[in-house]
Amino acid sequence: MGYELHVTRKEFWADDEGPEISLEEWAAYVKTDPAITLDRENPGDENYIFQFGQSSWPLWWHKRGEIYTKNPEPAVIAKLVQIAAKLDARVLGDDDEIYGRDPTDPTRPVSL
């Protein structure tokens, strides 16, 4: 089990209804970002890897219309905030805290 962060357009990431990020939108974004590549160990159009320095981190698209990852470190959180800005979305934690609201530290969550 882990703590997930969600790039979503929904009010609460687990809502059944609300605006979604389509797989096509995610794939189109990925084509513009050389730091994100298909996950060769987990084939599928929804499984990608974010490469930074010597590290890599999985980023998954989920059929509920979001991109998510588990237990991200600060560099990954900052990347999620960048992705959310490009996709007209936001980054929410499992407990509905918002990331990216503090311009001096996008990795710091702000509770609703």
C-alpha positions as CSV (number, residue, x, y, z in Angstrom):
1,M,0.0,0.0,0.0
2,G,1.2,3.5,-0.7
3,Y,0.2,7.1,-0.7
4,E,-1.0,8.2,-4.1
5,L,-0.9,11.6,-5.8
6,H,-3.5,12.2,-8.6
7,V,-3.4,14.6,-11.6
8,T,-7.1,15.2,-12.0
9,R,-9.7,17.6,-13.2
10,K,-12.3,16.4,-10.7
11,E,-13.3,18.2,-7.5
12,F,-12.2,15.1,-5.5
13,W,-10.0,12.6,-7.3
14,A,-12.2,9.6,-6.5
15,D,-15.4,11.1,-7.7
16,D,-17.4,8.9,-10.1
17,E,-18.5,12.0,-12.1
18,G,-16.6,15.0,-13.4
19,P,-14.2,16.1,-16.1
20,E,-11.6,13.5,-17.1
21,I,-8.2,13.5,-18.7
22,S,-8.5,11.1,-21.6
23,L,-5.8,8.6,-22.5
24,E,-5.5,10.4,-25.8
25,E,-4.8,13.7,-24.0
26,W,-2.2,12.0,-21.8
27,A,-0.5,10.4,-24.9
28,A,-0.5,13.7,-26.7
29,Y,1.1,15.4,-23.6
30,V,3.8,12.7,-23.3
31,K,4.9,13.3,-26.9
32,T,5.8,16.9,-25.9
33,D,7.8,15.9,-22.8
34,P,11.1,14.1,-23.5
35,A,11.5,13.2,-19.7
36,I,8.5,10.8,-20.0
37,T,8.8,7.6,-21.9
38,L,6.8,4.4,-22.2
39,D,7.4,1.9,-19.4
40,R,9.1,-1.0,-21.2
41,E,8.8,-3.3,-18.2
42,N,5.0,-2.7,-18.0
43,P,3.8,-2.5,-21.6
44,G,0.6,-0.6,-22.3
45,D,-0.5,2.8,-23.6
46,E,-1.2,3.9,-20.0
47,N,2.1,3.1,-18.4
48,Y,4.9,5.7,-18.5
49,I,8.2,6.5,-16.7
50,F,9.4,9.9,-15.7
51,Q,13.2,10.0,-16.0
52,F,15.2,12.5,-13.9
53,G,18.9,12.3,-13.2
54,Q,19.7,8.7,-12.4
55,S,16.2,8.0,-11.2
56,S,12.9,7.0,-12.8
57,W,9.4,7.0,-11.5
58,P,6.2,5.4,-12.8
59,L,3.3,7.6,-14.0
60,W,0.1,5.7,-14.8
61,W,-3.1,6.8,-16.5
62,H,-6.2,5.4,-14.9
63,K,-9.6,4.8,-16.6
64,R,-11.2,7.1,-14.1
65,G,-9.5,9.9,-16.1
66,E,-6.4,10.7,-14.1
67,I,-2.7,10.3,-14.0
68,Y,-1.3,9.0,-10.7
69,T,1.8,7.6,-8.9
70,K,2.6,6.2,-5.5
71,N,4.9,7.7,-2.8
72,P,6.5,10.3,-5.0
73,E,9.7,12.1,-4.0
74,P,9.8,15.9,-4.4
75,A,11.2,15.9,-8.0
76,V,8.2,13.8,-9.0
77,I,5.7,16.0,-7.2
78,A,7.1,19.0,-9.0
79,K,6.8,17.2,-12.3
80,L,3.2,16.3,-11.5
81,V,2.5,20.0,-10.9
82,Q,4.0,20.9,-14.3
83,I,1.9,18.2,-16.0
84,A,-1.3,19.3,-14.2
85,A,-0.7,22.9,-15.4
86,K,-0.4,21.8,-19.0
87,L,-3.5,19.5,-18.8
88,D,-5.7,22.2,-17.1
89,A,-5.8,19.9,-14.0
90,R,-4.5,19.9,-10.4
91,V,-2.5,17.6,-8.2
92,L,-4.4,16.0,-5.3
93,G,-3.2,13.7,-2.6
94,D,-5.3,10.7,-1.3
95,D,-6.5,13.0,1.5
96,D,-7.6,15.7,-0.9
97,E,-4.7,18.0,-0.2
98,I,-3.6,20.2,-3.2
99,Y,-0.1,20.4,-4.4
100,G,1.3,23.3,-6.5
101,R,-0.4,26.2,-4.7
102,D,2.7,27.5,-3.0
103,P,4.8,29.1,-5.8
104,T,7.9,28.9,-3.6
105,D,7.5,25.2,-3.0
106,P,5.2,23.3,-5.4
107,T,5.9,20.1,-3.5
108,R,4.3,21.4,-0.3
109,P,0.6,20.3,0.1
110,V,-2.1,22.7,1.1
111,S,-5.2,21.3,2.8
112,L,-8.6,22.3,1.7
